[in-house]
Amino acid sequence: MPEVKIDSIRISSSELESYNTDLFGIEEQLTELLTSSENMLTRSGEEIFRKLEIKNNLLLCGKPGVGKTRSVYWLSKKLKEFKKDFNLDLYSVKLGTILSENLGESSRNLEKLFENLREQAKDGTIIILFIDEIDSIGLSRWKITENDGIRRVLSTLFVELDKNVNLPTFIFVAATNRADLLDSALIRRFSRIIRFPEEMNKTAFEAFIRYIFDFEFSENDLVKLYEIVESLKLTPSDIKECFTIAYLNSKDLQSDLIESISDALVKRVSLVLHDETEKEIFKVKSG
C-alpha cells in the first residue's frame, strides 16, 4: 500500500463547517476535551508542562454511537474560534487505511503520516490528527505475541506518540470502542483519557427530542419514552435512528408522533432481545 496522501485525509473547511456537531448528554466530556486541548496549545512552553512530561495525545473511549467522532469535529470548530489568528486543519484517518499486508510498509506509512503533519504544524498551522479505531493495532502485546509485524507497527506508534511533546500547534486524538483491550504502554502515552457515557441521561434525552422535533411533549410521554431508552441503554446514535424511523413512518407529526416514536423504540427492544437470544443459542451450540 502506498503512503497515505495527506490531502486525501484532510477535512476541508466547508466539510467541517457543515458537519452537524450538535451534541447532547456529553457536556462534561466536551469541556474536558476543549480545556485540555486549549491548555496543550498555550502551555506547552511552561516549566510545569515540561516537568509533567505532558504529551499532546488525547484518547476518547466509548462504545459506537456515543459521539466520539462528532466531538473531534466539534473540538476543531471550537479551537478555530479560540485561535482566530491561526489556520487550523483537521486530518481524519482510520488505521485500517494505513495498514498493509506488508507490515514493514505499514510502520513506514504510520511514521511518515506523523512526520508530515508535525512538519506542517511548524509553519504555525494548528494540526489535529484524529485516528479512529486505534484498537486495530493497539491491542495488548500479550494478545498479539504471535504476530511480530503488528508488534512492530505498535512500537512505531509508541515512538511517534512520544515525539508529541512541546508542540504548540499539534494535537493527536485517538478513539477506541475497546479501551479494555488496549496495551497498557499505549494508554500511558495519552495525557488525557476521556470516557464517554454509554447511554443518554433523562435530561439530555428530553433536550435532544425537543431539539429534533421542536414539539411540546407532555411529561408523561417523556417519562414513558425514556423508560424504554434507559432499559436498552441506547446511545445517541441509537436514539437518532429510532427518531428517523418514527419521522419517516409518521403520517401526521401533530397527531401520531408519540406513537411512531414509541413503536420505533419498541421495535428496537425486539431487535435487542433477538440479538441476545441469538447469542445465547450460539453459546449453547458452541458449548
Long-range contacts (C-beta under 8 A, 24 or more apart in sequence): 1-98, 1-99, 1-100, 1-101, 1-102, 1-105, 1-106, 1-109, 3-108, 3-109, 3-112, 3-113, 4-93, 4-97, 4-98, 4-109, 4-112, 4-113, 6-91, 6-113, 6-116, 6-117, 6-120, 9-91, 9-92, 9-93, 10-89, 10-90, 10-91, 11-73, 11-76, 11-89, 11-90, 11-91, 11-92, 16-73, 16-76, 16-77, 16-90, 17-77, 19-70, 19-73, 20-70, 21-70, 21-73, 21-74, 21-77, 22-211, 23-67, 23-70, 23-71, 23-74, 23-236, 24-200, 24-204, 24-205, 24-207, 24-208, 24-211, 24-236, 25-197, 25-200, 25-201, 25-203, 25-204, 25-205, 25-208, 25-236, 26-66, 26-67, 26-71, 26-196, 26-197, 26-204, 29-60, 29-67, 29-71, 29-194, 29-195, 29-196, 29-197, 30-71, 30-74, 30-75, 32-192, 32-194, 33-58, 33-60, 33-71, 33-75, 33-192, 33-194, 34-75, 34-78, 34-79, 36-191, 36-192, 36-194, 37-75, 37-79, 37-171, 38-79, 38-82, 40-171, 40-191, 41-79, 41-82, 41-83, 41-126, 41-168, 41-169, 41-171, 42-168, 44-165, 44-166, 44-167, 44-168, 45-166, 45-168, 49-166, 50-166, 53-165, 54-165, 54-191, 55-161, 55-162, 55-164, 55-165, 55-189, 55-190, 55-191, 56-164, 56-165, 56-167, 56-170, 56-171, 56-172, 56-191, 57-161, 57-164, 57-172, 57-173, 57-174, 57-189, 57-190, 57-191, 57-192, 58-171, 58-172, 58-173, 58-174, 58-190, 58-191, 58-192, 58-193, 58-194, 59-134, 59-173, 59-174, 59-175, 59-176, 59-179, 59-187, 59-190, 59-192, 59-193, 59-194, 60-173, 60-174, 60-175, 60-176, 60-194, 60-196, 61-175, 61-176, 61-179, 61-193, 61-194, 61-195, 61-196, 62-177, 62-195, 62-196, 62-197, 62-198, 63-177, 63-198, 63-235, 64-177, 64-235, 64-237, 65-235, 65-236, 65-237, 65-238, 66-196, 66-197, 66-198, 66-235, 66-236, 66-237, 67-196, 67-236, 67-237, 68-132, 68-175, 68-196, 69-130, 69-132, 69-175, 71-196, 72-128, 72-130, 72-173, 72-175, 75-128, 75-173, 76-128, 79-126, 79-128, 83-126, 86-124, 86-125, 86-126, 86-169, 87-124, 87-125, 87-126, 88-125, 88-126, 88-127, 88-128, 89-120, 89-125, 89-126, 89-127, 89-128, 90-128, 90-130, 91-117, 91-127, 91-128, 91-129, 91-130, 92-130, 92-132, 93-129, 93-130, 93-131, 93-132, 94-131, 94-132, 94-133, 94-136, 95-131, 95-132, 95-133, 95-134, 95-136, 95-137, 96-133, 96-136, 99-136, 99-137, 99-153, 103-149, 103-150, 103-152, 103-153, 104-149, 104-152, 106-149, 106-153, 107-152, 107-153, 107-155, 107-156, 110-153, 110-156, 110-157, 110-160, 111-156, 111-159, 111-160, 114-160, 114-163, 114-172, 117-170, 118-163, 118-164, 118-167, 118-170, 121-167, 121-169, 121-170, 122-169, 124-169, 125-169, 126-169, 126-170, 126-171, 127-169, 127-170, 127-171, 128-171, 128-172, 128-173, 129-170, 129-171, 129-172, 129-173, 130-173, 130-174, 130-175, 131-172, 131-173, 131-174, 131-175, 132-174, 132-175, 133-175, 133-176, 133-177, 134-174, 134-175, 134-176, 134-182, 134-186, 135-176, 135-177, 135-178, 135-179, 135-181, 135-182, 138-174, 138-176, 138-182, 138-183, 138-186, 139-181, 139-182, 139-183, 140-181, 140-182, 140-183, 140-184, 141-183, 141-185, 143-181, 154-183, 154-186, 157-186, 158-185, 158-186, 158-189, 161-186, 161-189, 161-190, 162-189, 198-233, 198-235, 199-229, 199-230, 199-233, 199-234, 199-235, 200-229, 200-234, 200-235, 200-236, 200-239, 202-226, 202-230, 205-229, 205-239, 208-236, 208-239, 209-243, 209-261, 212-240, 212-243, 213-243, 213-247, 213-253, 213-257, 215-253, 215-257, 217-258, 221-258, 224-262, 225-258, 225-261, 225-262, 225-265, 228-262, 228-265, 228-266, 228-268, 228-269, 229-265, 231-269, 232-265, 232-268, 232-269, 232-272, 234-268, 238-268, 241-268, 242-268
